Amino acid sequence: MELRTSINRIVLNERFPRMYVCLCNGLTDSQIRGAIASGASRPKEVYAACGCNAQCGCCTGTMLTILRDQPAQSTQAASGN
C-alpha cells in the first residue's frame, strides 16, 4: 500500500509529465493541455503553441481526444460541478 501511494503522488504531481502523446516532438499530455488552455483548438494550433510541427501524425487521434475533453472539463469547473 505504501508503494502505491508513493507512485500515485509522483504520477499526480504536476511537475512530472503524465504521458507522452507525441514521441516525435516529445510532447506530453500536460503540454498539450497547457496549449489548449492558452487557446489552441486544433492539433495544428497545439503544435504551433509548443513550437513544433506534426511529424508522423500518429498522435493526432489522442490529441483530438484531449481537445474534446478539455472544454468539457473547463465548462464543468466554470459551472461549479
N, C-alpha and C positions, 0 to 999 in steps of 0.2 A: 504493500500500500504506500509506503513512504517513497519508493522509487517512482511510482505512477504519479504521485503528487508533484515530485520534483520535475518530472518530464512535462507535466501539464503547465507548470509555471514557466518553463522555458518556451514551450510552444505558444502559449498565450501572451508572452511578453512581447510588446510591440517593437522592441529594439531588434528582435530577430525576425528574419523573413520566415513566413509560414510555409510557402510553397512556391517553387519556381514554375512559372507558367510558360515563359518564352526562354528556351535554352539558348537559342541563337544570340539573343541580346542580354541574357541573364536577368530578365525581368521577373520580379516576384509578384504575388497577388497583392501585397501591401503597396508596392509601387504603382500597380495598375489602379488600385482603389484610390490612391492619392491623386493620380492623374484625373480620375473620374470626379473626385471631389473638387478638383480645380477647374472642372468644366468640360472635360473630354467626354464626348458622347458616341464616338465611333472608334473602331480599332486604329484607324489612321491617325486620329487625334491623340489617342493614348500613346502610340509610338512617338509622335512629334513631341508630346509633353515630356516623354522620357529621353528625348534626344537621340532616337534611333529610327530605323525603318524596318518594315517586315522583311524577313528573310525567306524561310521555307513555308510559312503560313500554317504550320501545324497547331499553333497556339490560338488561332483565331476563334475557334469554337469555344474554348474555355474563356477567352477574353469577352466574347459576346455574352456568355452566361453571366460573368461578373458584371458586365454593363447592364444587363437586365435586372440583376439582383440589387445593385447599388441604389437605384432610385427608390425601390420599394423599401429599403432599409431607412433611407433618409426621410421618406414620407412618413414612415411609422414613428421615427424619432420626433419629427415636427408635430405630429398629431398627438404625441404623448402616449402612444400604445406600446 
